[in-house]
Amino acid sequence: MKLLKDIDVAGKKTLVRVDFNLTLEDGKILDDFRIRATLPTIKYLIENKAKVILMSHLGRPEGEKKEEFSLKPVAQKLSEILGKEVKFVQDCVGEEAQNAAASLNEGEILFLENLRFHKEEEKNDAEFAKQLASLGEIYINDAFGVSHRAHASVKAITKILPSVAGLLLQKELEVLGKVKDNPDHPFVAVIGGSKISTKMELIESFMGKADSIILGGALANTVLLAKGIAVGKSMVEEDILPRVKEMDITNNAVHLPVDAILCVDKEGKGAYEIGPITRTPDNQMILDIGPDTEKLFAKILDGAKMIVWNGPMGLFEKEHFAHGTKAIAEAIIKARAFSVVGGGETVAFLEELGMIDKFDFVSTGGGAMMEFLSGKSLPGVEALK
């Protein structure tokens, strides 16, 4: 695979696929982490006199132009961060985009409107890819977070333009490649979140590779139920129970919560209490790990040389049930291992706590990170080879 620094970009129109699928509320950006993660590539291109054309998607407009999914506020935020003008066009293809791209000077930036305003993007349409490719001379994929998608701006376009990996994509593959193929030991994987169905392959890929696998969040409820432990009215995925039972969940490397914060409702309006995992009343649900579990998991993390974490330990959106996730974050930082964290929810929570800079590597990919670590090939990465 060719890398950005392998090529001469001076004076060239570089078409850069970024992942600026950010969380917006009333047109305001709540988290600019993905913008900041891509700055090394953007700054490198500016410094090396490239003409920079950025393209991204935002949300799921399903092939229709919808104002709430416009990338204009994102372009404005990038301009603010760089302290430099970022030109914006109302479409990603067509005459306006063509003219704006053609008139770019060296070191200038053009930001295209949402790729997913065109249904052809998600269909990996060759003709749409040609229209995008006509704007540039070199294609750069710096969007690890969408590289597990075979979309026109990720896959089809590589057949038309000379294509390379950007600095962020390169870093993601290097760090996550080490986690996947050659982790330092003791190696601990912390897997949380709501659905085990989306993380089964990730968990299975760590079996025999990780010295310890910590499971928390609602996904642990399904594992507990598979082991015959009643979990009250906690969230579970009953349809996947047979497959969970086939997993080696009695493996000594797999660690489950031993106590929990229990409550009758998710809002935490009713009384909540700490209880052992073995006794969840029928009218209560598990909404966070308990203090004994926090101590157990912290002990497992202590002394690790490498830790990978994806997914919260509880319903962290509610203050009453956020303590377990925060405790895990603190334990990982205290362990002083090489720490890798990913997943939109987890990253957003760490940003909110001001802890994000205390982790060695923060992946911009949620689904892409899980698929890569599970051993699957990513269409966007394979297309660059």
N, C-alpha and C positions, 0 to 999 in steps of 0.2 A: 504494500500500500504506500502510495506517495504521501508525503507530509507537506504541510504548508511551507516549511523552511527549505524544502527541496526545489522549489520553483522560484522564478523571478516574477514578481507581481508589479514591478514599476510600470506605470502608465497603462496597466491592464484593468479592464472592467471585471472585477471579481464578484461573482454572484454567491453570496454566503447564506446558507440555510442555518438559521439560528432557531432556538426554541425559547421564544418569549411568550409562552402560554402562561401568562401571569394571572393572579387573582385581582380582579377589579371590583370596586364597589362605588356606584354612582360616578363612574368615570375616573375614580382615583385608584392608583396602584397600591395594594396593601403589602406587597412583598417584591422587591426588585432583585432578589438573590440571583435569578437566572440571567439578568442583564449583567450584573457584576461578574458572574462566572465567565461570561463571553468577552469581557473587556480586553484580555490579553490578545486575542485574535484581532479584534477590531483595531486596537492601538497599533499592533504590528503592521497591519495593512496600511494604516494612515502614515505611519513613520516610514514605510517603504514605498510611498508614493503610488499606492493602488487607488483605483476608483472603486469605492465600496458600495455594493448594492445588497441590502439586507432583505431577507424574506422569512416569514414565519406564519404560523397559524395562531388563532386565539379562540378557545372554546369550541363549541360544536354548532356552527350556524347552518350546517347541513346543506351546503351548496347555495345558500341565499345570502344576499347582502343585508345584514342587520346591523344597525348603528351600534347596538350594545356590544357587538363583537369587533368594532373597529380597532385597529392597531394605532390609531393616531395618538392616544394618550401615552402609549408605550414609546412611540417615536419621540414625543416631547420629553418623556422621562430620560431617555437615552441622551438626548441633547443636553439636558440639565446636568447629568452625571459627567458627560465628556467636556462640558463647557464649550460646546461647538455646535454649529448649525447641523441639523439633520433634516434633509429635505424629505417630504412625504407626498406620495401620490395616491389617488383615490382607488386605484386598482393595481393588481400585480401583473397584468398583461394589457395589451392594447396600446393605442397611439400615445396616450399621456405618459405611460410608463416607458415606452420606446424613446420618446423625445427627451424625457428627464434623464434616462440612462445615457443617451448619446451626448448630452450636454454637460455631463459630469467632468469636473477637473480632477487632477491628481490630489489625493488626500481628502476629497469630499465624500459625503455619505448620502445615499438615497435609501429610504425605507419604503418598501412596497406594502400595499394594503393586504389584509388577511387572505392567505392562499385558499382557505376553506370556504370563501365566498363562491368558489367554483367547485362543483361536485366532481369535476375531473381530477382534482388533486388527490382525493382519497381512493380514486379508482386507478391510480398509477397510469393515467392516460398519456400515451406517447405524444399526441398532438399538443396537449396542454404543456407537456414538458418541453417541447420544441419552442413554444411561445415564450416560456420562461427563459430557456437557454439563449434565445435570440437577444436577450438584454445584456448578456455578459460574454466574456472570453474564457474565463476560468471558473470552475465550480468548486466551492469549498463547503464541506459538511462540517459544521461545528455544533450540530444539534443531536447530541447523544440521546437526549430524552425522547426523540421520535425515530431513532434509527432502528427500532424494532418494527416500524411500519413501512410497508412497501408502497409508498406514496410517490406521486410524480416528482415532487421537489426533493425526494430522498433517494429514489431508486432510478426511475426512468431517465432522469436528467443526466445521469452519469454516463449514459451511452452516447450522449451528444457532445458534451464539453470535456476537456481535460479536467480530471477530478482529483482532489486531495482532501486529506483530513485536516481540520483546523486544530489549533493548539488545545482547546478544551476537549474535543473528541479524542485526540491523541492521549491526553492525560487520563481521561476516563478509562480508556482501554488498557493503559499501562498499569494503573492502580488496581482496577477491578480484575485485570488479568492475573495479577499476583495473588489476589485474594482467592481467585478461582483455581489457579494451577499450582501455586507455590507459596501458601501462607506460612507465616512465621508461627511457631508453636511455643507455648500453648495458644491455640486459636479458638476463640469463642464467637459463636453466631447468636445474635439476639433477634428473634423474629416475633413481631407483634402485629397488631391490626385487627380488623374485624372478620375477614373471611379467610379461612384456611384453604378454600378451594382455589384461590389465586396464588397461594404460596406453597402448595404441596410439593411441586417440583423443586422449588428452592430449598425447602427443608430436607427433601430426599437427597439433594445434591451435596448437602453438608454432612449427611450420615457417613461416617467412616473417614471424613476429612477434618471435621472440627473436633476438638477435644471436648467441647461442651456446646450444646444447643439449648438456649433459653427460649421458652415459648410463653408469651403473655398476650394480653388483650383478649378480645372475644374469640379469636381463633383457638385459644387454649381451651375454651369451654367445650368445643367439639371434641377435642382430644380427651378431655376429662370424661365426657359422656361415653366416648368409645371405650374407655377403661372401666366403665360401669359406675362412675361417680355421678350422682344426681346433682344437677346444676340449677334447680328451680326453674324460673322463667327467663333465665339468661339466654342471650342470643346464641343460637347454635345453627349449624347447617346439617340437618338430619339427612338430606339426600346424599351427602358425601361420607356419611358414617362408615359404610362398608369399606370404602377405600382407606379411610383413616385407620380402621382396624387392621388393615393389611400392612400398614407402616410398622416399622420396628419401634413402637412407642414405649416399649419396655427397656429399650436400649439405655444403658447407664449414662450415656452422654446427653440424653434428653431430660431437661429439667422443667417441671411445671410448677405453677403457684401452689403454695401450701396454705395460704389464707387469702382473704379477699375483703374488699369493701363492698358490703351488700346494701341494697336499697330496693324499695318496692316500685320506684319509678325512675326513669332516666334523668329527669329534671333535678333529682335530689331534693325535691320538696318534702318528701316523706322522711321519716327517721332513717338514718343510715348507721350501720354498725360494722364492726370488724368480726369476721367469723371464719372458722376453719373451712377449707375447701370441702371437707367431707360432710358438712352440715349446712347446705344452702336450703332454706325453707322454700316450699312450693310457691309462695307469693313474692319471693325476692329474686333479685338478679345480681350477678357478679358484674361490677362496674369498674373495678380497679384492683390491682394487686395490694395485698395487705402488708403491714410492717415486717412480719416474719419473712415474707417472700422477698421484700426489699433487701433484708439482711442476707438471706440465702443467695440471691442473685449477685449481690455486691461481693460476697465471698468468692463466688465462682469467677467473677470478672477480675478480682484482685490477682495480680501475678500473670495475667495474660500478656502475650507479646503482640497479638493482633486481634482486633475486635471488629466485626461488621454488624451494623444495626439497621434494621428496616422495620418500622411499624411501632406505634405506641402501645403502652401496657394497659391502658384503660380508656374510658370515655373522657379524654383529656380536655375536650372542648368545654366541659363543665368543671368549675374550680374544685368542687368536692372530690372529683375523680381524676385529677391531674397529678397527684402527688407521686404515684408510682412511676410514671413516665419521667418526671423530673428527677426522682431518686436514681433511676437507671442512668440518666444522662450524667449525673454527678459521680456515680460509681465508675462509669467508663472514663471520665476525665481523670478521676483519682488514680485509676489503674495505670495510667501513663503508658498504655499500649499504643501501637499504631492503630488509630481508630478511623473507621470508614462508616459513614452514615448516609442513608438515602431514603427516598420515599417522601412525597409531597407533604403529608401530614406531620411526619417527624421533623423534617427540615423547618417547616413553618413554626412548629412549637419551639424549636431551639432558637430560631430567629427572635421569637417573642420574648424568650427568656434571656436573650443576649449571650447565649452559650455557643453559637455556631462557630465562632473563631477558635474555640478550644478543641475542635476536632481536626484531625490531620487531613482528612479529605471528605468533602461533602459532594456526593454525586447529584447531578442535575436530573438523573433518570429515576423514575419510580418503576414502571413496568419494564423499561429497557434494562435497568439494573438487575431486576429479578430474572428476566429471561437470559441475560448474559451470564450471570452467576449460576443459573440452572444448566448451563452448557449449550443453550440454543444459539444458533447463528442469527445475527441481526441483519436483515436485508440491506439496511443503509450502510453497514460496515462491509458486508460481502461485495456490494456494488462498487466499492472503492478499490477492491483488490484487482 
